[in-house]
Amino acid sequence: MDKQPLSIKVIAIAIGAALYALGAMITEYTASPFGVGQFRPAVIIPGFFAIFFGPLVGGLSAALGTNTAAMLTNGNLLLSLMAGVPGNFVGFYLYGYMLRKFTWRKFVWATLISLFIGNLIAGLGVVSYYSLFIHGLSVETIRGWAVSLGLTAWWLITMLPFMYLALPPLLKVGAKAFPNLAPLGLKTSDELPPLDTFLSLFLPGLALLSFGILIAVRPSLGVYMMGLYKNASAFAYALKVMFIAGGAMLMVIGVAVLFALKGKRATAQSNLT
């Protein structure tokens, strides 16, 4: 990757940014319970480019892509520059950096770590943006951090399944189509490790489900988090549903992936014998 010509990297940044912008625009108006923060399965695109072309390409294609999508849709460039751009750049730069020497085990944990950090930065950026216009919401307040973590949870719930289920097949196709660009570990490694993949989905899901149950038991917590909205109770209900349903979904996907990968591994071993 480091030996790739600069011209190749520049072209990759342009293509990656364009594809990411297009993918983000398709789901631009699918907002979270907070009214901001979209459903974005297109994260697999900068993930692919970060692995094939390195951290800088991944980070820049993600940052430019999300900013382009903002310009062509909602037009809120300031929010994009304060939240989406830094969150995407840091998240996918870190992702590419962690996967310079690719293995599927590194892929699993780099995905979880980089998405959490990048999305937390984006969430803090959203809170910082709204603190300029809405009194009481600031990164210096408990509510500000709660909203930031809530947005981070929303993005993790909606991004992790696509990164674990859709990106690996795309990477394998890319490795066959462009073997000279693929990292060595991607060409020689086999499959996602069942236990690591299960834990990286199940444990975050359990934490989110537990928090959703806590909101159900203590509705005042959800109302506090959504207290800046006129109909805070309705938004708090949506927040509770997001945590409970999203957490349960990640746990179910984790269990399903565990059995699927173990079954695939057992079948492969039996074929060898």
Secondary structure, DSSP 4 states (H G I P E B T S, - for coil): -TTS-HHHHHHHHHHHHHHHHHHHHHTTT-B-TTS--B--GGGHHHHHHHHHH-HHHHHHHHHHHHHHHHHHTT--HHHIIIIIHHHHHHHHHHHHHHTSS--HHHHHHHHHHHHHHHHHHHHHHHHHHHHTTSTT--TTSHHHHHHHHHHHHHHHHHHHHHHHHTHHHHHHHHHHH-TTTS-HHHHH--S--HHHHHHHHHHHHHHHHHHHHHHHH-HHHHHHHTTTSTTHHHHHHHHHHHHHHHHHHHHHHHHHHHHHHHHHHHHHHHHH-
